[in-house]
């Protein structure tokens, strides 16, 4: 069609081309970020230091999404569920359903540690699958003594190592701390099972045991879920890479 119009003289040599290959969104625009829960001070510090990427994130409680969450979530590019600063790890069923639909249609979702593993008034709900279906790339296993792994925080002294060498989240980052002379990280983590792509792992300096650190599940509709099995605010470079990757 373009060639025909050019031969007829409708389109000249200096006519600008406008079509589907022209992006409507600048890659340098700020992502609209929603934080659900009570995030760690370290995570907020990283976001505040990167306002060119995220602007001014909105923080809301999970209970605020018990009615019509879909319309609320549609306003944001990235949602972070971080209940690290609160005892309750509950989310309403409506929010879990809304996040599933939002992610499956292209939403970008970050989950931190044991956030979102329970539901108000539902003693039979524990773990991510009941609240989020199959979008979360880890699961809460029941271990030998009958205790679920997502309810047993572990204090680990160790190092975070890159697992997926091609993933943009770990670009330029082989290990944390970057230099062995810096010692080890003090982490709270969980012995969860991996069902997605493991991007990085934690190696305990005490026992040599490994735990997942960052795991991803990419949806066919373009949505992505990133699970952090530690406080991502203590690794600013990784968190910044994550925001840029999702953005």
N, C-alpha and C positions, 0 to 999 in steps of 0.2 A: 504493500500500500504506500509506503514511504517513497519507493522508487517510482511508482506511477505518478504520485503527486509532484515529484521532482521533475519528471520528464514533461509534465503538463505546465510547469512553471509556477505551480501554486506554492511550492517551497523553494526558497532560494538558498544559496550557499551560506548566507549569514543567519539563517533562521535558527534560533535556539531549539534544541531538542528537549522535549518534556515528555516523560513516559514512565513506565513502571520501574525503570532502573534508577530513577532519582529518588533518594531517600527523603521521606517527609520529616524524619527526626534526626537532629544533629547528634553525632556520636559524643559530643562534648556537653550535651544537656544534662541537667541534674536528674537523678532517679528519684521518684517519689517513694519514700520509705515509710512503712508503718511498723512499729514495734509493739507487739502484744505481750503484756506481762510486766515484769520488773527486771530490766536488764542490769548487768554488772556495771559498775562505774568505769571499768577498763574499756568495755565495749562502747559506752557513750563517749568516752574520751577520744577513741579512734574516729567515730563518726563526726564528732565536733571538729576534729582536726582536718576533716575531708569534706567540708561543705561544698566544695566545687563538684563533688561527686553526688552527694546526697541531700544538699540543702539543709532544711530543718526537719528531721524525722518527727513523726507524730507517735506518741506513746499512749496506749489505751489498754484497759483491763480486758481480759477475755470475756467477762460478763457483759460487756458493752455490745457484743455481737450475737446475742441470743435472739435478736429479731432482724430479719432481712440482711444477713451478712454479705450476700452476693453483691448488692449495690454498693456497700461500703468498701469491700475489697477491690472492686473494679476501679477505684480511684487511685490505686497504688501500683507501682512497678515491682517492688520488692517488699515482702512481709517477713519480719524476723519474729519468731516465737521464742522468747527468752524469759523464763520464769525463775531464773537463778536467784533473784533477790526476794523470793516469797516462798512460804512453806507449801502452799497449795500448787499442785501441778495439774489442776483440772481445767478443762475447757468445755463449753456447752456443746451439745451434739450439733446444733445448728452451725456453729463455727467450724467444726470438723468437716461437716458436709460441704459448707461453703468453700473452704480451702481446697477440698478435693476438686470441686468443679472449677475453681479459679486456676489451679495449677494445670489441670488437664486442658485448659484453653489458653495456656501460655504464661501463667503467673510464675514468678520466681520466689521461692520459699526457703528460708533458713530456719532450722530447728537447732536449739542449743541444749545439749545434755538431756536431762529427763523431763523437759518441758512437754506438756500436753499428753501425759500418759494416763490421765484419769478423767472421769466425767462426774459432775455433781450428782450426788444421790444414787449413783450406779456402782454398787459394790462388785458387780460382775465384770466391770470394764477395767482393764489394766494393760498398758502397752499402747503402741501407736496404731496398730492395725485396726482396732475397734473404733478409734476416732478418725483415722485418716485413710482407711482402706489400704491400697497397695502403693501409695505414692511415697511413703517413707522408706529410705534404703537400709534401715536396720530393724531388728526385732528384739523383743524382750523375752529372753529365754527363762525357763524355770530350771534351776540347778538342783543338785542332789538333795540339799536340805529343805527343798520346797520354797525357797525364797526367789522371787523374780530378780533377774540381773539389773533391770532398770530401777529397782528400788534399793539397790545396794551400792552407794557411792564408794569409790576406792581412792585412797590417797596414794598417788604414784609419783615417785621421783625418777625422772628419765628424760628422754630425748624424743622429739618428733622428727620422723624421717619421711622423705618423699617416697611415695609408692608408684604413682603414675607419673612417669618422667615427661610426658607430653602435655600434661594438663596445665592450662593457664593459671590456675590458682596457685600452683607451686613454681611458677616461672621464676627462675633465678634463685630458688630456695631449695637447697639440698637437705639441710637439717636445721633444727632449732633446739638450742642456741647454734648460731652459725659457726662459732669457734668452740672447739672442745675445751679450751682454757676457761670459758665462761661457766663451766659446770653443768648443772642440770636444771630442768624445770620442775616446779612443784605443782602437780596437776590433780584436780578432782575429775575422775573419769568413771566409766561404767563398762562392764564386760559384756557388751551387747553383741548380737550376731549380725553379720554383714549380708545384705541381700542386693546391694548395688555395687557401683564402681568405687573401690577404695582408693582414695587420692593420696592419703598419708596415714601413717600409723605411729603409735606411741610405743617406745621400747623402754621397759622398766629397767633402771640401773640396779635395782635390788634383786629382782628375780630373773631378769632376762625375758620375761613374758611380754608378748605384744598385744596391744589393744588398738582397735580402729580409732583414728583421730578425725579424719574427714571422709565422708562417704557421699556419693552423689547418685541420684536417680533422675535421668532425663526422660521426659514424656514425649510421645509421638507428636503432640500438638505444640511442642516448643517450650513447654513448661519445664522447670528444673527445681529439684529439692536438694539442698545441701544440708547434711547433718554434721554438726560439730560435737564431738565427744569430749570437749573441754571448753573452757572459757575462751572464745576466739579473740577477746579483747587483749589477751596477753601476747598475741602474735599479730601486731599491727600490719606488717607487710602482707601476711596471708589474708587477713580480713580485707585489706584494701584491694588485693588481687581478686578476691571473691566478689566484691561489689562491682568492680570493673567487668568481670566475667559475666555476671548476671545482668548488668546494665546494657 
